Structure formats: C-alpha cells, structure tokens
Amino acid sequence: MGHGIKVMVKNPVFVTPHAVKQFQRRVAPWPAGAVIDFLLARLQRLPDEVDVAMASLLYRVPFAGRHITVVVGRGEGEWPAVITVIGDTQRIDRLLSWRGRKWASRDAGRLRTLHQWGFTPQECAEVMGKPLGEISKRWPEPP
C-alpha cells in the first residue's frame, strides 16, 4: 500500500531532478516529494507566457507572498517536463509587459510555439492576451 492518495492529473508533467534541486536551492529547502506535489498542483492550467527560443512554457507561480517562474519543456517521453525553477519572475514579467500591444513578429513565434504544444486558438488567445480573431487569422496551416 502506498502512502497517500495517487492523484490523476489531466496533463501529467515530469518534474526533473534538476528542477527539484533548483527549487530547493532558489525557493525553499523542501523534501523532493513536497516540491513535486507543489509544482504539479500549480501546472494544471494554461501557461502564463512562452519562451520562443527554448519552445518552452513559462508559469508564474505564487509562493510565500511573491512569485517564482517554472519552465516547462518537452520531456523525453510523452509527458512535458519541468526543466527548471527560477526564484524570481524577471523574465516572465518582461514578456508579460508586451500584453495589449499591436501584433509583432515575436507574437508569430509565440503562436507557433503554442500551436506546436497543441493549444487551441482560444487557449492561445488567452495565453497571449490577444483577441481570438487575431489568432484565428494567423493560425498556422497544417503541414
């Protein structure tokens, strides 16, 4: 018999040992299991932003009165993987500052990355903070 309840999540995410160590070093010295449980519970939603260069998803996660950044990339299997945890939100805040601006070349990269991850046009519009019509008219053609 296991200890505790096994929670089945909609989109399982693998939390890498590196990400656990970075959380322990940069955020809080928690046991590995607590770090994994904390992160999994907060990643079952749309990402806050996209890192186009790394084709990764960025999550702004509240922690102890501040926020941290969790970076999710392609895993080796079918699950995405938490690549690392950053103790601040400087990069994600800078990216979020582009919200509400006119369509720019960086938006095309963001849309392409979200599309590759399998997000719907509506979900892309929510993540990017753009009207659905803007997303729909720029939706990438199937290969």
Secondary structure, DSSP 4 states (H G I P E B T S, - for coil): --SSPPPP-SS--EE-HHHHHHHHHHT----HHHHHHHHHHH-SS--SEEETTTTEEEEEEEETTEEEEEEEEE-SSSSEEEEEEESS-HHHHHHHTTTTSPP-HHHHHHHHHHHHHT--HHHHHHHHT--HHHHHHTPPPP-
